[in-house]
């Protein structure tokens, strides 16, 4: 069975906070989450490999981390073209 390596999404945006936690937003999925500062720093660096942690499943589901082979930009282009060339608006 092939192991899937996950990396941080290109579309993660960090909102710093004075507390030990930071607010992070993914502009691709619209997800928002409070995470600890260490994890937040990993999530804002695009391409950082994220190892299994207590929030791993939630990070995948909310698309803060994506499979390494996945091309998020191609998805955006596909959605844009689907809207432009939709014959049945």
PAMAR-558948 format. One record per atom (N, C-alpha, C): residue number from 1; atom name; x, y, z. Coordinates in Angstrom, 3 decimals, m for minus. Example, Ala and Ser with C-alpha at 12.3 -4.5 7.8 and 13.67 -1.06 7.14 Angstrom:
REM residues 2
+-----+------+----------+----------+----------+
!   n ! atom !        X !        Y !        Z !
+-----+------+----------+----------+----------+
!   1 !    N !   13.190 !   m5.690 !    7.800 !
!   1 !   CA !   12.300 !   m4.500 !    7.800 !
!   1 !    C !   13.200 !   m3.300 !    7.800 !
!   2 !    N !   12.850 !   m2.250 !    7.080 !
!   2 !   CA !   13.670 !   m1.060 !    7.140 !
!   2 !    C !   12.900 !    0.030 !    7.870 !
+-----+------+----------+----------+----------+
REM end
This chain:
REM residues 89
+-----+------+----------+----------+----------+
!   n ! atom !        X !        Y !        Z !
+-----+------+----------+----------+----------+
!   1 !    N !    0.847 !   m1.186 !    0.000 !
!   1 !   CA !    0.000 !    0.000 !    0.000 !
!   1 !    C !    0.889 !    1.245 !    0.000 !
!   2 !    N !    0.584 !    2.170 !   m0.880 !
!   2 !   CA !    1.376 !    3.383 !   m1.010 !
!   2 !    C !    1.063 !    4.366 !    0.111 !
!   3 !    N !    2.084 !    4.930 !    0.702 !
!   3 !   CA !    1.912 !    5.942 !    1.738 !
!   3 !    C !    1.742 !    7.301 !    1.070 !
!   4 !    N !    0.757 !    8.046 !    1.534 !
!   4 !   CA !    0.519 !    9.384 !    0.997 !
!   4 !    C !    1.211 !   10.393 !    1.905 !
!   5 !    N !    2.072 !   11.193 !    1.318 !
!   5 !   CA !    2.734 !   12.263 !    2.063 !
!   5 !    C !    1.923 !   13.541 !    1.892 !
!   6 !    N !    1.685 !   14.229 !    2.997 !
!   6 !   CA !    0.902 !   15.455 !    2.971 !
!   6 !    C !    1.796 !   16.663 !    3.216 !
!   7 !    N !    1.489 !   17.734 !    2.475 !
!   7 !   CA !    2.215 !   18.996 !    2.629 !
!   7 !    C !    1.209 !   20.101 !    2.938 !
!   8 !    N !    1.713 !   21.222 !    3.394 !
!   8 !   CA !    0.831 !   22.353 !    3.686 !
!   8 !    C !    0.305 !   22.949 !    2.379 !
!   9 !    N !   m0.918 !   23.444 !    2.432 !
!   9 !   CA !   m1.571 !   24.040 !    1.273 !
!   9 !    C !   m0.951 !   25.392 !    0.940 !
!  10 !    N !   m0.966 !   25.710 !   m0.320 !
!  10 !   CA !   m0.486 !   27.011 !   m0.799 !
!  10 !    C !   m1.419 !   28.137 !   m0.328 !
!  11 !    N !   m2.648 !   27.805 !    0.030 !
!  11 !   CA !   m3.670 !   28.798 !    0.308 !
!  11 !    C !   m3.953 !   28.994 !    1.798 !
!  12 !    N !   m3.026 !   28.608 !    2.646 !
!  12 !   CA !   m3.152 !   28.847 !    4.087 !
!  12 !    C !   m2.698 !   30.265 !    4.413 !
!  13 !    N !   m3.499 !   30.948 !    5.202 !
!  13 !   CA !   m3.186 !   32.322 !    5.613 !
!  13 !    C !   m3.218 !   32.363 !    7.135 !
!  14 !    N !   m2.194 !   32.933 !    7.723 !
!  14 !   CA !   m2.067 !   32.980 !    9.175 !
!  14 !    C !   m2.449 !   34.350 !    9.707 !
!  15 !    N !   m3.259 !   34.349 !   10.774 !
!  15 !   CA !   m3.569 !   35.570 !   11.516 !
!  15 !    C !   m2.946 !   35.379 !   12.889 !
!  16 !    N !   m1.888 !   36.104 !   13.167 !
!  16 !   CA !   m1.170 !   35.943 !   14.444 !
!  16 !    C !   m2.038 !   36.400 !   15.605 !
!  17 !    N !   m1.780 !   35.788 !   16.751 !
!  17 !   CA !   m2.481 !   36.149 !   17.966 !
!  17 !    C !   m1.459 !   36.222 !   19.092 !
!  18 !    N !   m1.731 !   36.958 !   20.131 !
!  18 !   CA !   m0.806 !   37.089 !   21.249 !
!  18 !    C !   m0.797 !   35.859 !   22.146 !
!  19 !    N !   m1.770 !   34.999 !   21.987 !
!  19 !   CA !   m1.850 !   33.795 !   22.805 !
!  19 !    C !   m0.932 !   32.711 !   22.239 !
!  20 !    N !   m0.943 !   31.558 !   22.855 !
!  20 !   CA !   m0.129 !   30.436 !   22.391 !
!  20 !    C !   m0.709 !   29.814 !   21.123 !
!  21 !    N !   m1.916 !   30.247 !   20.757 !
!  21 !   CA !   m2.559 !   29.706 !   19.558 !
!  21 !    C !   m2.685 !   30.781 !   18.497 !
!  22 !    N !   m2.790 !   30.323 !   17.249 !
!  22 !   CA !   m2.946 !   31.239 !   16.122 !
!  22 !    C !   m4.139 !   30.816 !   15.290 !
!  23 !    N !   m4.757 !   31.789 !   14.666 !
!  23 !   CA !   m5.874 !   31.534 !   13.778 !
!  23 !    C !   m5.332 !   31.356 !   12.365 !
!  24 !    N !   m5.748 !   30.282 !   11.709 !
!  24 !   CA !   m5.293 !   30.032 !   10.342 !
!  24 !    C !   m6.516 !   29.852 !    9.451 !
!  25 !    N !   m6.424 !   30.371 !    8.229 !
!  25 !   CA !   m7.528 !   30.357 !    7.271 !
!  25 !    C !   m7.027 !   29.737 !    5.980 !
!  26 !    N !   m7.838 !   28.870 !    5.366 !
!  26 !   CA !   m7.497 !   28.311 !    4.066 !
!  26 !    C !   m8.453 !   28.918 !    3.045 !
!  27 !    N !   m7.917 !   29.737 !    2.148 !
!  27 !   CA !   m8.764 !   30.458 !    1.200 !
!  27 !    C !   m9.308 !   29.559 !    0.093 !
!  28 !    N !   m8.782 !   28.364 !   m0.049 !
!  28 !   CA !   m9.298 !   27.422 !   m1.049 !
!  28 !    C !  m10.566 !   26.728 !   m0.535 !
!  29 !    N !  m10.539 !   26.305 !    0.717 !
!  29 !   CA !  m11.673 !   25.565 !    1.278 !
!  29 !    C !  m12.591 !   26.446 !    2.126 !
!  30 !    N !  m12.101 !   27.605 !    2.554 !
!  30 !   CA !  m12.874 !   28.477 !    3.423 !
!  30 !    C !  m12.826 !   28.072 !    4.889 !
!  31 !    N !  m11.966 !   27.098 !    5.218 !
!  31 !   CA !  m11.872 !   26.601 !    6.589 !
!  31 !    C !  m11.085 !   27.573 !    7.469 !
!  32 !    N !  m11.481 !   27.631 !    8.736 !
!  32 !   CA !  m10.803 !   28.450 !    9.744 !
!  32 !    C !  m10.568 !   27.570 !   10.964 !
!  33 !    N !   m9.370 !   27.691 !   11.578 !
!  33 !   CA !   m9.071 !   26.866 !   12.753 !
!  33 !    C !   m8.069 !   27.565 !   13.657 !
!  34 !    N !   m8.189 !   27.278 !   14.953 !
!  34 !   CA !   m7.185 !   27.687 !   15.931 !
!  34 !    C !   m6.190 !   26.550 !   16.060 !
!  35 !    N !   m4.910 !   26.845 !   15.922 !
!  35 !   CA !   m3.867 !   25.828 !   16.069 !
!  35 !    C !   m2.747 !   26.400 !   16.922 !
!  36 !    N !   m1.909 !   25.514 !   17.475 !
!  36 !   CA !   m0.779 !   26.026 !   18.251 !
!  36 !    C !    0.221 !   26.688 !   17.314 !
!  37 !    N !    1.039 !   27.555 !   17.855 !
!  37 !   CA !    1.948 !   28.374 !   17.047 !
!  37 !    C !    2.937 !   27.551 !   16.240 !
!  38 !    N !    3.420 !   26.451 !   16.796 !
!  38 !   CA !    4.381 !   25.601 !   16.069 !
!  38 !    C !    3.740 !   25.026 !   14.812 !
!  39 !    N !    2.546 !   24.483 !   14.951 !
!  39 !   CA !    1.841 !   23.924 !   13.803 !
!  39 !    C !    1.474 !   25.020 !   12.812 !
!  40 !    N !    1.072 !   26.180 !   13.294 !
!  40 !   CA !    0.718 !   27.297 !   12.415 !
!  40 !    C !    1.903 !   27.691 !   11.545 !
!  41 !    N !    3.088 !   27.739 !   12.123 !
!  41 !   CA !    4.290 !   28.084 !   11.346 !
!  41 !    C !    4.570 !   27.059 !   10.262 !
!  42 !    N !    4.290 !   25.791 !   10.527 !
!  42 !   CA !    4.472 !   24.751 !    9.503 !
!  42 !    C !    3.422 !   24.892 !    8.401 !
!  43 !    N !    2.204 !   25.238 !    8.779 !
!  43 !   CA !    1.117 !   25.308 !    7.807 !
!  43 !    C !    1.234 !   26.480 !    6.852 !
!  44 !    N !    1.886 !   27.567 !    7.258 !
!  44 !   CA !    1.989 !   28.712 !    6.350 !
!  44 !    C !    3.160 !   28.600 !    5.384 !
!  45 !    N !    4.067 !   27.686 !    5.632 !
!  45 !   CA !    5.187 !   27.461 !    4.715 !
!  45 !    C !    4.754 !   26.447 !    3.671 !
!  46 !    N !    4.388 !   26.916 !    2.456 !
!  46 !   CA !    3.907 !   26.015 !    1.415 !
!  46 !    C !    4.929 !   24.922 !    1.131 !
!  47 !    N !    4.438 !   23.700 !    1.064 !
!  47 !   CA !    5.286 !   22.572 !    0.728 !
!  47 !    C !    5.914 !   21.879 !    1.919 !
!  48 !    N !    5.720 !   22.408 !    3.128 !
!  48 !   CA !    6.261 !   21.768 !    4.320 !
!  48 !    C !    5.547 !   20.445 !    4.544 !
!  49 !    N !    6.308 !   19.362 !    4.675 !
!  49 !   CA !    5.691 !   18.058 !    4.923 !
!  49 !    C !    5.192 !   18.013 !    6.360 !
!  50 !    N !    3.937 !   17.643 !    6.509 !
!  50 !   CA !    3.299 !   17.593 !    7.818 !
!  50 !    C !    3.196 !   16.138 !    8.248 !
!  51 !    N !    3.766 !   15.847 !    9.393 !
!  51 !   CA !    3.738 !   14.488 !    9.941 !
!  51 !    C !    2.467 !   14.292 !   10.753 !
!  52 !    N !    2.156 !   13.041 !   10.992 !
!  52 !   CA !    0.964 !   12.681 !   11.762 !
!  52 !    C !    0.998 !   13.357 !   13.139 !
!  53 !    N !   m0.100 !   14.008 !   13.488 !
!  53 !   CA !   m0.245 !   14.613 !   14.814 !
!  53 !    C !   m1.699 !   14.459 !   15.248 !
!  54 !    N !   m2.058 !   15.013 !   16.374 !
!  54 !   CA !   m3.405 !   14.804 !   16.906 !
!  54 !    C !   m4.496 !   15.429 !   16.037 !
!  55 !    N !   m4.160 !   16.379 !   15.195 !
!  55 !   CA !   m5.141 !   17.054 !   14.343 !
!  55 !    C !   m5.057 !   16.625 !   12.885 !
!  56 !    N !   m4.294 !   15.605 !   12.610 !
!  56 !   CA !   m3.980 !   15.185 !   11.242 !
!  56 !    C !   m5.225 !   14.997 !   10.376 !
!  57 !    N !   m6.179 !   14.215 !   10.849 !
!  57 !   CA !   m7.395 !   13.935 !   10.071 !
!  57 !    C !   m8.189 !   15.208 !    9.802 !
!  58 !    N !   m8.295 !   16.075 !   10.795 !
!  58 !   CA !   m9.024 !   17.343 !   10.622 !
!  58 !    C !   m8.303 !   18.249 !    9.628 !
!  59 !    N !   m6.985 !   18.290 !    9.682 !
!  59 !   CA !   m6.214 !   19.114 !    8.749 !
!  59 !    C !   m6.416 !   18.648 !    7.312 !
!  60 !    N !   m6.516 !   17.345 !    7.117 !
!  60 !   CA !   m6.767 !   16.799 !    5.780 !
!  60 !    C !   m8.188 !   17.158 !    5.337 !
!  61 !    N !   m9.151 !   16.921 !    6.191 !
!  61 !   CA !  m10.553 !   17.171 !    5.860 !
!  61 !    C !  m10.804 !   18.646 !    5.536 !
!  62 !    N !  m10.162 !   19.540 !    6.279 !
!  62 !   CA !  m10.341 !   20.978 !    6.074 !
!  62 !    C !   m9.419 !   21.550 !    4.994 !
!  63 !    N !   m8.562 !   20.711 !    4.450 !
!  63 !   CA !   m7.652 !   21.027 !    3.349 !
!  63 !    C !   m6.543 !   22.006 !    3.722 !
!  64 !    N !   m6.162 !   22.009 !    4.997 !
!  64 !   CA !   m4.976 !   22.761 !    5.389 !
!  64 !    C !   m3.726 !   22.021 !    4.923 !
!  65 !    N !   m3.831 !   20.701 !    4.807 !
!  65 !   CA !   m2.755 !   19.901 !    4.227 !
!  65 !    C !   m3.350 !   19.071 !    3.091 !
!  66 !    N !   m2.544 !   18.871 !    2.053 !
!  66 !   CA !   m2.993 !   18.182 !    0.850 !
!  66 !    C !   m1.956 !   17.130 !    0.459 !
!  67 !    N !   m2.362 !   16.135 !   m0.343 !
!  67 !   CA !   m1.369 !   15.174 !   m0.826 !
!  67 !    C !   m0.273 !   15.895 !   m1.626 !
!  68 !    N !    0.940 !   15.455 !   m1.475 !
!  68 !   CA !    2.086 !   16.108 !   m2.112 !
!  68 !    C !    1.935 !   16.190 !   m3.632 !
!  69 !    N !    1.299 !   15.192 !   m4.240 !
!  69 !   CA !    1.157 !   15.137 !   m5.694 !
!  69 !    C !    0.005 !   15.988 !   m6.213 !
!  70 !    N !   m0.831 !   16.509 !   m5.319 !
!  70 !   CA !   m2.029 !   17.239 !   m5.721 !
!  70 !    C !   m1.683 !   18.650 !   m6.181 !
!  71 !    N !   m2.318 !   19.092 !   m7.280 !
!  71 !   CA !   m2.073 !   20.421 !   m7.835 !
!  71 !    C !   m3.302 !   21.297 !   m7.588 !
!  72 !    N !   m3.231 !   22.122 !   m6.560 !
!  72 !   CA !   m4.360 !   22.981 !   m6.201 !
!  72 !    C !   m4.670 !   24.007 !   m7.288 !
!  73 !    N !   m3.638 !   24.514 !   m7.931 !
!  73 !   CA !   m3.845 !   25.543 !   m8.953 !
!  73 !    C !   m4.643 !   24.986 !  m10.132 !
!  74 !    N !   m4.414 !   23.732 !  m10.500 !
!  74 !   CA !   m5.183 !   23.109 !  m11.584 !
!  74 !    C !   m6.659 !   23.030 !  m11.233 !
!  75 !    N !   m6.965 !   22.811 !   m9.965 !
!  75 !   CA !   m8.361 !   22.776 !   m9.532 !
!  75 !    C !   m9.002 !   24.146 !   m9.701 !
!  76 !    N !   m8.286 !   25.199 !   m9.369 !
!  76 !   CA !   m8.804 !   26.554 !   m9.530 !
!  76 !    C !   m9.064 !   26.846 !  m11.004 !
!  77 !    N !   m8.120 !   26.487 !  m11.865 !
!  77 !   CA !   m8.303 !   26.711 !  m13.303 !
!  77 !    C !   m9.492 !   25.920 !  m13.835 !
!  78 !    N !   m9.654 !   24.696 !  m13.372 !
!  78 !   CA !  m10.784 !   23.879 !  m13.798 !
!  78 !    C !  m12.104 !   24.535 !  m13.400 !
!  79 !    N !  m12.200 !   24.973 !  m12.150 !
!  79 !   CA !  m13.434 !   25.611 !  m11.682 !
!  79 !    C !  m13.717 !   26.902 !  m12.450 !
!  80 !    N !  m12.679 !   27.682 !  m12.712 !
!  80 !   CA !  m12.845 !   28.930 !  m13.466 !
!  80 !    C !  m13.364 !   28.636 !  m14.870 !
!  81 !    N !  m12.745 !   27.663 !  m15.544 !
!  81 !   CA !  m13.163 !   27.324 !  m16.900 !
!  81 !    C !  m14.556 !   26.709 !  m16.922 !
!  82 !    N !  m14.909 !   25.948 !  m15.906 !
!  82 !   CA !  m16.251 !   25.365 !  m15.835 !
!  82 !    C !  m17.310 !   26.471 !  m15.747 !
!  83 !    N !  m17.003 !   27.542 !  m15.020 !
!  83 !   CA !  m17.937 !   28.661 !  m14.923 !
!  83 !    C !  m18.006 !   29.459 !  m16.224 !
!  84 !    N !  m16.852 !   29.658 !  m16.853 !
!  84 !   CA !  m16.813 !   30.444 !  m18.095 !
!  84 !    C !  m17.546 !   29.738 !  m19.220 !
!  85 !    N !  m17.313 !   28.447 !  m19.352 !
!  85 !   CA !  m17.841 !   27.714 !  m20.489 !
!  85 !    C !  m19.108 !   26.923 !  m20.185 !
!  86 !    N !  m19.771 !   27.225 !  m19.089 !
!  86 !   CA !  m21.012 !   26.556 !  m18.725 !
!  86 !    C !  m22.131 !   27.011 !  m19.670 !
!  87 !    N !  m22.711 !   26.068 !  m20.397 !
!  87 !   CA !  m23.786 !   26.387 !  m21.328 !
!  87 !    C !  m25.149 !   26.508 !  m20.648 !
!  88 !    N !  m25.242 !   26.063 !  m19.416 !
!  88 !   CA !  m26.495 !   26.089 !  m18.666 !
!  88 !    C !  m26.336 !   26.841 !  m17.350 !
!  89 !    N !  m26.248 !   28.176 !  m17.428 !
!  89 !   CA !  m26.011 !   28.921 !  m16.174 !
!  89 !    C !  m27.147 !   28.879 !  m15.193 !
+-----+------+----------+----------+----------+
REM end
